[in-house]
Amino acid sequence: MSTTAIRRIGRELAELQNNPIEGVTVVPLEDNLLHWDVTIAGPPNSPYKGGTFKVKIIFPDNFPFKAPSLTFSTKVYHPGINEEGNICVPVLRDEWKPTITLSNVLHIVYDKLANPSPDDPYEADIAAQLKSDKPKFTSTAKEWTKKYAS
């Protein structure tokens, strides 16, 4: 791994420790700075309220020139998060820039969880349900939160 990546990851971690994001906890693995465990509390005004969601962050060797990989380990019923836990946010795909901070990314992921949208989905069936039968979507999301994120 490059010294650029190590320095940048260290700065990212220090920034998140000095200015924590409400509802988000970040812990790097003791033996590997490239792997972090993140816990996200279910946003209060969402069907995920009361849940605790685990996310894994894996930094590539050429970070910050390539985006980190963020995946939910906790199953979540959401149109923008697929069964493998991948998150549909452009900043982690084609809109990544080396100037984007991990704090920005985690804010985007938290906002995506707080505000599920049927636009640009990973899960088309869940997006269609959110559009056509929001009460059923909300009910299922709450059930999954209780079952998998409690």
LINFEN-V132034 format. One line per field, one symbol per residue. ss: DSSP state (a for helix, b for strand, c for the rest). psi: psi as a letter, one per 40 degrees, with the letter a starting at -180 (. if undefined). burial: I if it has 24 or more other ideal C-beta (glycine too) atoms within 12 Angstrom, else O. Layout:
ss=???
psi=???
burial=???
This chain:
ss=ccaaaaaaaaaaaaaaaacccccbbbbbbccbbbbbbbbbbccccccccccbbbbbbbccccccccccbbbbcccccbccbccccbbccaaacccccccccaaaaaaaaaaaaacccccccccaaaaaaaaacaaaaaaaaaaaaaaacc
psi=iiddddddddddddddddgihhehhhhiideheehihihhhhidfieeheihhhhhhhhidfheeiiihhhhdhhhghdehideeihghddebeehieehidddddddddddddghiehfidgdddddddddgddddddddddddddde.
burial=OOOOOOOIIOOIIOOIOOOOIOIIOIOIOOOOIIIIIIIIIIIOOIIIOOIIIIIIIIIOOOIIOOIIIIIIIIIIIIIIIOOOIIIIIOIIOOOIOOOIIIIIIIIIIIIIIIOIIIOOIIIOOIIOIIOOOOOOIOOIIIOIIOOIIO
